[in-house]
């Protein structure tokens, strides 16, 4: 029997999904790590991106800084942080947040900048404050691009979160690395397939969300 066929048999075996170390628990763990990292990166990057897009200042600095951050090797950063913090979730979380911030940031300021300046001028002519223009005009109209940045960051994080197991934090990287160490290639393929499937499901959810946003009045 070939490795892909054996991996499929594993995925169809209910026993493989049960238990604390089963694929079911590891998938939920992996999803939790990914959503936490994206949430933290959004809390950091969205306000900064909104400010850059709204005021039109600092864009070059932000773009250059994002480029530097993108160039950092995630595994190297994870290892460096782990040397100071030890094994556990903190090191991979720092690395994943650093990985996700540039995409969320780019989507945030691109979304704000995509709003027609005439619409912004009209809002200001009606007496709206800067805060009102940002929150009631620019953010709602820029939502498709803002969500697009979060979507890209989520896919990057889901694919990279397997490195959490590198420092003992679990997730789907645990069965994947176990399969690699023990030459259990069907287990490695099965864990990889679950990561891919999880990414596809999340991507589909974001695709549906973006389509719904574009159908809202004023966002077309």
N, C-alpha and C positions, 0 to 999 in steps of 0.2 A: 504493500500500500504506500502511496506517495505521501510526502509530508503535508501538502495541502488537504488531502483527504483525511488524514489523521487529525489535522487541526479542526476540520469541520466536525468530525466525530466528537472532539473535545467540546466544541461550542454547543453541540446538541445534547451533551450529557448533563442532566440536571445536577448531578453530584459536583461537577466542576464549578457551578455557580453558587453553591451553598457554602456556609461556614464563614468564619472570620477572615480566612485567607482565600476564599473563593472569588471567582471573577465578578460576581455580583457586588460583593462588598468592596472589592478593589475598584470597580467602575464608579460606585458612588463616592468613594474616597477621592478618586481622580477628578471626578466632576466637581466635588466640593473644593478641592485645591484650585482648580482652574477658575471657578466662579469667584472665589475669594481673591485670587490674584488680579483678575480683571476688574473686580469691584474696587480694590485698592488703587489700581492704576487709574481708573476713571475718577476716583476722588481726588487724585493728584493732578491729572492731565486736563480734565474737562474745565475746571475754573481757569487754568492758565490759558488753554486754547480759546475759551470764550473771551478772555481779556485781550489776547493778541488779535483775534478777529474783529472785536468790537472797536478797539482803539486804533487798530492799524499800526501798532508800534511793536518793535521787538521781534518781528517775524523772522528776520535773517538770523538773529541770535538763536531763536528757538529751533529753526530748521537746522542750523549748524550743530547745535547741541544734540538734537535728535539723531543726526547722522553719526555723531561720535558714540552715542549710546547704542545705536543699531550695530556698530562695528564691534562692540564688546562680545567676546565669546561667552555664551551662556554657561557652558560647563566650567570654563575657567573662573567665571565670576562666582558660580555656586561653590566651587572648591575653595576659593579664597575666603568667602564669607564663612564657610563651614569650619575653616581653620580657627576662626575667632569665636564662633558661636557653638561649635560642636555639632553632633548629629541631631537630626530632628527637622521640623518644618520651617524654621526661620530662614535658613540658608536658601532652600529652593524657592521660598516665597519672595525673598528679595530679588533673586535672579529672574523670576517670572514677572514680577512687577516692572523691573527694569526693561525686560523684553517687550512688555505690553504698552508702556507709556508712550513711545513715539507714535504708534498707530492711532491710539485714542486721541493724542494731542493733534495729530495731523487732521483727523476727521473733525475735531472740534473747531479748529480755526478755519478749515476749509468750508465747513457748514455755515459758519457765521459770515464769511466773506462771500459766499455764493448768493446771499440775499441781495436783490436789486437795490442799489443805492437810492433810487427814486422812492422805493417803499420806505426805506429808513428815513429819508428826508420828509416824506409825508407824515410819518409818525411823529417826528420831532415838531413839525409844523402844527400838529394838533395839541402840542403842549406836553408830550410825554417826556419824562426824564430819561436819562441814559439807561438806568436800571429797567425802566418800563419798556424801552425800545428793545433791550437785550432779551428780557424774559418773555415779552408778549409778542414780539415780532421776529427777531433774528433767530432765537433758539427754535421756536416752532417751525419756521420756514426752512431752517437748516437741518432739521431732524434726520432726513434720509441720509445725508452725508455723515452726520454725527454718529448715527447708528452703524453706518458702514465702517467707520473707524473702529468702533467697539467690536464689530463682527470680525474684522481682520485680526484684531488683538486676541480675540477669543480663540480663533483657529490656531494662531501661533502658539498660544499658551497650552491648549489641549495637546498639541503635538509634542511640545517640549516638556510638559509636566511629568513625562516618564522619568526624567532625571531626578525627580524627588526621591525615587528609590535608591539612587546612587549614594545618598547620605542617610538611608534608613527611614525615610518618611512615608514609604508605601506608595499607594496608587497602582495603576496598571503597569508601571515600570517594574514592580516587584516580581510578578510572574514572568515578565519579559526578560529581565536580567537573570532570573532563576533558570529559565530555559536556555539562555545563552551560556551560563556557567556550567550547566549539567549536560549540555549538548542535546537538550530536549527540544528539538526544532519544532515539533508540532505545538508545544506549549508556547514557544516564542511567536509562532505564526498566529496562534489563536489570540494571544494578548495584543499583538499588533493589529489584528483585524478588529478587535473591540475598540481600540483607540481610533482607528479610521472610521468605524461606524459611528462612534460618539461625535467625532468631528463633523461628519456628514449630517447627522441629526441636528446639531447645533447650527450648522450653516443653513440648513433648510428652514429652521425656526427664524433665523435672522432674515432670510430671503422673504419669507412670508410677512414678517414685521415691516420690512422696508416697502414692500408692495402695498400693504395696508396704509402706511404713512403717506405714500404718494397719492393715494386715492382720497385722502382727506381734503376737504375744501381749502383752497389756498396753498396746497403743497404740490400741486401738479406742475 
